Amino acid sequence: MSTRVMVLLAAALMVPALLTGCRQSADNGGFPKADRDVAPIVSDSFSTEDVRDRVGEAEEVMRMAGVARGMSVADIGAGEGYYTVRLSPLVGPRGRVLAEDIVPATRDRLAERVGRERLDNVAVKLGTPDDAKLPPKSFDRIFLVHMYHEVTSPYAFLWHLREGLKPGGEVVVVDADRPTKRHGTPPARLMCEFAALGMAPVSRRPIPGADAYFAAFRIATPRPEPAAIKPCTA
């Protein structure tokens, strides 16, 4: 058989595999679709850091989350790094902070800031919209601050995310109590989507002085297979 024929045959055999890969990508790997709006990403910063500092948002959220020295924490959808740079001194030199974003240019700017401010306990990572790509069983706290309403595939996102928690670790969500298309997440919807992934709430309360609430979740049941996830409908 000639080399040219062998190449053509190999290409023909690859077509079904490529089509299968496209179908798997199109149906989101078997995860259910979110029956709700998704807010667009309009900026890599939620508000100015001075404004947020004046209401003491980060300090209060980190206190509620029980962040302590020596902890390993992840800041998902870190943007310009508002929480990242405040978590770094709180966990101290023996602690670790992983800052993740899905926009390469944003990730690069944050990495430059981390280097400029000499935050030696911070690593910066690029994730994808449905997978933050966290190392398994690595984090005491995983922060989702003013970003959950922008998650396009919440069931796939949480399916991957929960594996990054250490035993007894918590996912911390900060969001506004308003519809997702208005850049918020109604608490009932948040509870339902986390419950669908076997995550139970351990705390939920308003954040004083801020138009937002705090919620924390722990793993309560084994991770379901994607096809077994029951999506929220209300």
C-alpha positions as a Markdown table, in Angstrom:
| # | Residue | x | y | z |
|---|---|---|---|---|
| 1 | Met | 0.0 | 0.0 | 0.0 |
| 2 | Ser | 1.4 | 3.4 | -1.0 |
| 3 | Thr | 2.2 | 6.1 | 1.6 |
| 4 | Arg | -0.4 | 8.4 | 0.1 |
| 5 | Val | -3.2 | 5.8 | 0.4 |
| 6 | Met | -2.2 | 5.0 | 4.0 |
| 7 | Val | -2.5 | 8.7 | 4.9 |
| 8 | Leu | -5.9 | 9.0 | 3.2 |
| 9 | Leu | -7.1 | 5.9 | 5.0 |
| 10 | Ala | -6.0 | 7.2 | 8.4 |
| 11 | Ala | -7.7 | 10.5 | 7.7 |
| 12 | Ala | -10.9 | 8.7 | 6.8 |
| 13 | Leu | -10.8 | 6.7 | 10.0 |
| 14 | Met | -10.3 | 9.8 | 12.1 |
| 15 | Val | -13.5 | 11.5 | 10.8 |
| 16 | Pro | -16.0 | 9.4 | 13.0 |
| 17 | Ala | -13.8 | 10.1 | 16.1 |
| 18 | Leu | -13.8 | 13.8 | 15.3 |
| 19 | Leu | -17.5 | 13.9 | 14.8 |
| 20 | Thr | -18.0 | 12.0 | 18.1 |
| 21 | Gly | -15.8 | 14.5 | 19.9 |
| 22 | Cys | -17.9 | 17.4 | 18.4 |
| 23 | Arg | -21.1 | 15.7 | 19.6 |
| 24 | Gln | -19.7 | 15.3 | 23.1 |
| 25 | Ser | -18.7 | 18.9 | 23.2 |
| 26 | Ala | -22.1 | 20.0 | 21.9 |
| 27 | Asp | -24.0 | 18.2 | 24.6 |
| 28 | Asn | -21.7 | 19.4 | 27.3 |
| 29 | Gly | -20.4 | 16.0 | 28.3 |
| 30 | Gly | -23.8 | 14.7 | 29.4 |
| 31 | Phe | -24.4 | 17.4 | 32.0 |
| 32 | Pro | -27.9 | 19.0 | 32.1 |
| 33 | Lys | -28.2 | 22.5 | 30.8 |
| 34 | Ala | -29.0 | 25.4 | 33.1 |
| 35 | Asp | -32.7 | 26.3 | 32.9 |
| 36 | Arg | -32.0 | 30.0 | 33.7 |
| 37 | Asp | -30.4 | 33.1 | 32.4 |
| 38 | Val | -26.6 | 33.6 | 32.5 |
| 39 | Ala | -25.2 | 37.1 | 33.0 |
| 40 | Pro | -22.5 | 38.2 | 30.6 |
| 41 | Ile | -19.0 | 38.9 | 31.7 |
| 42 | Val | -18.9 | 42.7 | 31.4 |
| 43 | Ser | -15.6 | 43.5 | 33.3 |
| 44 | Asp | -12.8 | 41.8 | 35.1 |
| 45 | Ser | -13.6 | 43.9 | 38.2 |
| 46 | Phe | -16.9 | 44.0 | 40.2 |
| 47 | Ser | -16.4 | 47.5 | 41.6 |
| 48 | Thr | -13.5 | 49.7 | 42.5 |
| 49 | Glu | -11.3 | 48.4 | 45.3 |
| 50 | Asp | -11.6 | 51.6 | 47.3 |
| 51 | Val | -15.4 | 51.4 | 47.3 |
| 52 | Arg | -15.3 | 47.7 | 48.4 |
| 53 | Asp | -12.8 | 48.5 | 51.1 |
| 54 | Arg | -15.0 | 51.3 | 52.5 |
| 55 | Val | -17.9 | 48.8 | 53.1 |
| 56 | Gly | -15.4 | 46.3 | 54.5 |
| 57 | Glu | -16.7 | 43.5 | 52.2 |
| 58 | Ala | -13.6 | 41.3 | 51.9 |
| 59 | Glu | -12.8 | 41.6 | 55.6 |
| 60 | Glu | -16.3 | 40.5 | 56.5 |
| 61 | Val | -16.5 | 37.7 | 54.0 |
| 62 | Met | -13.2 | 36.3 | 55.0 |
| 63 | Arg | -14.2 | 36.4 | 58.7 |
| 64 | Met | -17.5 | 34.7 | 57.9 |
| 65 | Ala | -15.6 | 32.0 | 55.9 |
| 66 | Gly | -13.3 | 31.4 | 58.9 |
| 67 | Val | -10.1 | 31.9 | 56.8 |
| 68 | Ala | -7.1 | 31.3 | 59.0 |
| 69 | Arg | -3.3 | 31.2 | 58.8 |
| 70 | Gly | -1.9 | 28.1 | 57.1 |
| 71 | Met | -5.1 | 27.5 | 55.0 |
| 72 | Ser | -5.1 | 26.7 | 51.3 |
| 73 | Val | -7.7 | 28.7 | 49.5 |
| 74 | Ala | -8.8 | 29.2 | 45.9 |
| 75 | Asp | -10.2 | 32.5 | 44.4 |
| 76 | Ile | -12.2 | 31.4 | 41.3 |
| 77 | Gly | -13.0 | 34.1 | 38.7 |
| 78 | Ala | -10.4 | 36.2 | 40.5 |
| 79 | Gly | -10.4 | 39.0 | 37.9 |
| 80 | Glu | -8.1 | 41.8 | 39.0 |
| 81 | Gly | -7.4 | 40.0 | 42.2 |
| 82 | Tyr | -9.3 | 42.0 | 44.8 |
| 83 | Tyr | -9.8 | 39.0 | 47.0 |
| 84 | Thr | -6.5 | 37.3 | 46.0 |
| 85 | Val | -4.3 | 40.0 | 47.4 |
| 86 | Arg | -6.3 | 40.2 | 50.6 |
| 87 | Leu | -6.3 | 36.4 | 51.2 |
| 88 | Ser | -2.6 | 36.2 | 50.7 |
| 89 | Pro | -1.5 | 37.9 | 54.0 |
| 90 | Leu | -4.4 | 36.4 | 55.9 |
| 91 | Val | -3.3 | 32.8 | 55.2 |
| 92 | Gly | 0.3 | 33.8 | 55.7 |
| 93 | Pro | 3.6 | 32.3 | 54.4 |
| 94 | Arg | 2.6 | 28.7 | 55.3 |
| 95 | Gly | -0.8 | 29.1 | 53.5 |
| 96 | Arg | -1.5 | 29.0 | 49.8 |
| 97 | Val | -3.7 | 31.0 | 47.4 |
| 98 | Leu | -4.7 | 29.8 | 43.9 |
| 99 | Ala | -6.2 | 32.6 | 41.8 |
| 100 | Glu | -8.0 | 31.4 | 38.7 |
| 101 | Asp | -9.7 | 33.1 | 35.8 |
| 102 | Ile | -10.9 | 32.0 | 32.4 |
| 103 | Val | -9.8 | 35.0 | 30.4 |
| 104 | Pro | -6.1 | 34.8 | 29.4 |
| 105 | Ala | -5.5 | 38.5 | 29.3 |
| 106 | Thr | -7.1 | 38.9 | 32.8 |
| 107 | Arg | -5.0 | 36.0 | 34.1 |
| 108 | Asp | -1.9 | 37.6 | 32.7 |
| 109 | Arg | -2.6 | 41.0 | 34.3 |
| 110 | Leu | -3.3 | 39.3 | 37.6 |
| 111 | Ala | 0.0 | 37.3 | 37.4 |
| 112 | Glu | 1.8 | 40.6 | 36.8 |
| 113 | Arg | 0.2 | 42.1 | 39.9 |
| 114 | Val | 1.0 | 39.1 | 42.0 |
| 115 | Gly | 4.7 | 39.4 | 40.9 |
| 116 | Arg | 4.7 | 43.2 | 41.4 |
| 117 | Glu | 3.4 | 42.9 | 44.9 |
| 118 | Arg | 5.6 | 39.9 | 45.7 |
| 119 | Leu | 2.9 | 37.6 | 46.9 |
| 120 | Asp | 5.0 | 34.6 | 47.1 |
| 121 | Asn | 2.2 | 32.3 | 48.4 |
| 122 | Val | 0.0 | 33.0 | 45.4 |
| 123 | Ala | -0.2 | 31.0 | 42.2 |
| 124 | Val | -2.2 | 32.1 | 39.1 |
| 125 | Lys | -4.0 | 29.6 | 36.9 |
| 126 | Leu | -6.1 | 29.6 | 33.7 |
| 127 | Gly | -9.3 | 27.6 | 33.8 |
| 128 | Thr | -12.2 | 27.0 | 31.4 |
| 129 | Pro | -15.9 | 28.1 | 31.8 |
| 130 | Asp | -17.0 | 24.7 | 33.1 |
| 131 | Asp | -13.8 | 23.5 | 34.9 |
| 132 | Ala | -11.6 | 25.6 | 37.2 |
| 133 | Lys | -9.0 | 22.8 | 36.9 |
| 134 | Leu | -8.3 | 22.6 | 40.6 |
| 135 | Pro | -6.0 | 19.9 | 42.0 |
| 136 | Pro | -8.1 | 17.3 | 43.9 |
| 137 | Lys | -8.6 | 17.5 | 47.7 |
| 138 | Ser | -6.4 | 20.6 | 48.0 |
| 139 | Phe | -8.4 | 23.5 | 49.4 |
| 140 | Asp | -9.9 | 24.5 | 52.8 |
| 141 | Arg | -12.0 | 27.2 | 51.1 |
| 142 | Ile | -13.0 | 27.9 | 47.5 |
| 143 | Phe | -14.3 | 31.4 | 46.9 |
| 144 | Leu | -16.8 | 32.3 | 44.2 |
| 145 | Val | -17.3 | 36.0 | 44.6 |
| 146 | His | -19.7 | 37.9 | 42.4 |
| 147 | Met | -19.2 | 35.5 | 39.6 |
| 148 | Tyr | -21.5 | 32.5 | 40.0 |
| 149 | His | -24.2 | 34.2 | 37.9 |
| 150 | Glu | -21.8 | 34.2 | 35.0 |
| 151 | Val | -21.2 | 30.5 | 35.0 |
| 152 | Thr | -22.7 | 29.1 | 31.8 |
| 153 | Ser | -22.7 | 25.4 | 32.8 |
| 154 | Pro | -23.3 | 25.3 | 36.5 |
| 155 | Tyr | -23.7 | 21.6 | 36.9 |
| 156 | Ala | -20.5 | 20.8 | 35.0 |
| 157 | Phe | -18.7 | 23.6 | 36.8 |
| 158 | Leu | -19.7 | 22.4 | 40.3 |
| 159 | Trp | -19.1 | 18.8 | 39.4 |
| 160 | His | -15.5 | 19.6 | 38.8 |
| 161 | Leu | -15.2 | 22.2 | 41.5 |
| 162 | Arg | -16.2 | 20.1 | 44.5 |
| 163 | Glu | -13.4 | 17.7 | 43.9 |
| 164 | Gly | -10.9 | 20.5 | 44.8 |
| 165 | Leu | -12.1 | 20.6 | 48.4 |
| 166 | Lys | -10.2 | 19.0 | 51.3 |
| 167 | Pro | -12.3 | 16.9 | 53.7 |
| 168 | Gly | -14.4 | 19.4 | 55.6 |
| 169 | Gly | -13.6 | 22.2 | 53.2 |
| 170 | Glu | -16.2 | 24.7 | 52.0 |
| 171 | Val | -17.2 | 26.5 | 48.9 |
| 172 | Val | -18.0 | 30.1 | 49.7 |
| 173 | Val | -20.4 | 32.1 | 47.4 |
| 174 | Val | -20.9 | 35.8 | 47.5 |
| 175 | Asp | -23.6 | 37.1 | 45.2 |
| 176 | Ala | -26.6 | 39.5 | 45.1 |
| 177 | Asp | -30.2 | 38.4 | 45.7 |
| 178 | Arg | -31.5 | 39.3 | 42.3 |
| 179 | Pro | -32.1 | 37.5 | 38.9 |
| 180 | Thr | -29.1 | 36.2 | 37.1 |
| 181 | Lys | -29.6 | 38.4 | 34.1 |
| 182 | Arg | -29.2 | 41.3 | 36.5 |
| 183 | His | -25.9 | 39.9 | 37.8 |
| 184 | Gly | -27.2 | 38.1 | 40.8 |
| 185 | Thr | -28.3 | 34.6 | 42.0 |
| 186 | Pro | -31.5 | 34.1 | 43.9 |
| 187 | Pro | -30.6 | 32.1 | 47.1 |
| 188 | Ala | -33.2 | 29.5 | 46.4 |
| 189 | Arg | -31.7 | 28.8 | 43.0 |
| 190 | Leu | -28.2 | 28.7 | 44.4 |
| 191 | Met | -29.3 | 26.1 | 47.1 |
| 192 | Cys | -31.0 | 24.0 | 44.4 |
| 193 | Glu | -28.0 | 23.9 | 42.0 |
| 194 | Phe | -25.5 | 23.1 | 44.8 |
| 195 | Ala | -27.9 | 20.4 | 46.2 |
| 196 | Ala | -28.0 | 18.8 | 42.7 |
| 197 | Leu | -24.3 | 18.2 | 43.1 |
| 198 | Gly | -24.5 | 16.8 | 46.6 |
| 199 | Met | -23.5 | 20.1 | 48.4 |
| 200 | Ala | -25.3 | 21.2 | 51.5 |
| 201 | Pro | -25.4 | 24.7 | 53.0 |
| 202 | Val | -23.6 | 25.3 | 56.3 |
| 203 | Ser | -24.2 | 29.0 | 56.5 |
| 204 | Arg | -26.2 | 31.8 | 54.7 |
| 205 | Arg | -26.6 | 35.4 | 55.8 |
| 206 | Pro | -26.6 | 38.9 | 54.4 |
| 207 | Ile | -23.3 | 40.8 | 54.3 |
| 208 | Pro | -23.6 | 44.0 | 56.4 |
| 209 | Gly | -23.3 | 47.2 | 54.3 |
| 210 | Ala | -23.2 | 45.4 | 51.0 |
| 211 | Asp | -25.9 | 44.5 | 48.5 |
| 212 | Ala | -25.0 | 40.8 | 48.7 |
| 213 | Tyr | -25.3 | 37.6 | 50.7 |
| 214 | Phe | -22.8 | 35.1 | 51.9 |
| 215 | Ala | -23.3 | 31.3 | 51.6 |
| 216 | Ala | -21.0 | 28.4 | 52.4 |
| 217 | Phe | -21.4 | 24.7 | 51.3 |
| 218 | Arg | -19.8 | 21.4 | 52.2 |
| 219 | Ile | -19.9 | 18.1 | 50.4 |
| 220 | Ala | -22.8 | 16.1 | 51.8 |
| 221 | Thr | -23.2 | 13.1 | 49.4 |
| 222 | Pro | -21.1 | 11.4 | 46.8 |
| 223 | Arg | -20.6 | 13.1 | 43.5 |
| 224 | Pro | -23.4 | 12.0 | 41.0 |
| 225 | Glu | -22.6 | 10.9 | 37.5 |
| 226 | Pro | -23.4 | 13.6 | 35.0 |
| 227 | Ala | -26.5 | 11.8 | 33.6 |
| 228 | Ala | -27.9 | 11.3 | 37.1 |
| 229 | Ile | -27.9 | 15.0 | 38.0 |
| 230 | Lys | -31.4 | 16.4 | 38.5 |
| 231 | Pro | -31.5 | 20.0 | 37.2 |
| 232 | Cys | -33.4 | 22.8 | 38.9 |
| 233 | Thr | -36.5 | 23.9 | 37.0 |
| 234 | Ala | -37.8 | 26.9 | 39.0 |
